[in-house]
Amino acid sequence: LPPVFPRVAPGFALTTLDGKPASLESLKGRVVLLDFWATWCAPCRKSMPELQALHERYEAKGLTVLGVSIDEKADAKVRKYVAAQKYSYPIAIDATKSPTWQSYRVKSVPAAFLLDAQGQIVAQWTGRPPVASEVEAQVKSLLGL
């Protein structure tokens, strides 16, 4: 069955690579693109420059791009990859006892969820990277641009 939109986004509490907290509650009032990825996922790595571009264009206007790595026990690997690619959007490693990817029912990566400023999932792309122009159009609409 196709997903229902809008629907309430499951809560999450992560810590980004730079040690800052990132939670659904702390991001209320912002449009959020939550991107689940892994260093071993070629389509994930291919879509990350587009996510960086969205971050650069719309972060100051109210968009938070939040990358969530599902790599297991790979803190150093993820940090090295992100630093080498010079990604500046927040990225967290989902290595908690109750992983965020489970509450979002992620079965394959890449998986991206677009949340409106009220914390509702309004679009999702799973098993394939989102089309950048489609995401950008939805982001602009949610931001009133």
Rosetta blueprint (number, residue, H / E / L):
1 L L
2 P L
3 P L
4 V L
5 F L
6 P L
7 R E
8 V E
9 A L
10 P L
11 G L
12 F L
13 A E
14 L E
15 T E
16 T E
17 L L
18 D L
19 G L
20 K L
21 P E
22 A E
23 S E
24 L L
25 E L
26 S L
27 L L
28 K L
29 G L
30 R L
31 V E
32 V E
33 L E
34 L E
35 D E
36 F E
37 W E
38 A L
39 T L
40 W L
41 C L
42 A H
43 P H
44 C H
45 R H
46 K H
47 S H
48 M H
49 P H
50 E H
51 L H
52 Q H
53 A H
54 L H
55 H H
56 E H
57 R H
58 Y H
59 E H
60 A H
61 K H
62 G L
63 L E
64 T E
65 V E
66 L E
67 G E
68 V E
69 S E
70 I L
71 D L
72 E L
73 K L
74 A L
75 D H
76 A H
77 K H
78 V H
79 R H
80 K H
81 Y H
82 V H
83 A H
84 A H
85 Q H
86 K L
87 Y L
88 S L
89 Y L
90 P L
91 I E
92 A E
93 I E
94 D L
95 A L
96 T L
97 K L
98 S L
99 P L
100 T H
101 W H
102 Q H
103 S H
104 Y L
105 R L
106 V L
107 K L
108 S L
109 V L
110 P L
111 A E
112 A E
113 F E
114 L E
115 L E
116 D L
117 A L
118 Q L
119 G L
120 Q E
121 I E
122 V E
123 A E
124 Q E
125 W E
126 T E
127 G L
128 R L
129 P L
130 P L
131 V L
132 A H
133 S H
134 E H
135 V H
136 E H
137 A H
138 Q H
139 V H
140 K H
141 S H
142 L H
143 L H
144 G L
145 L L
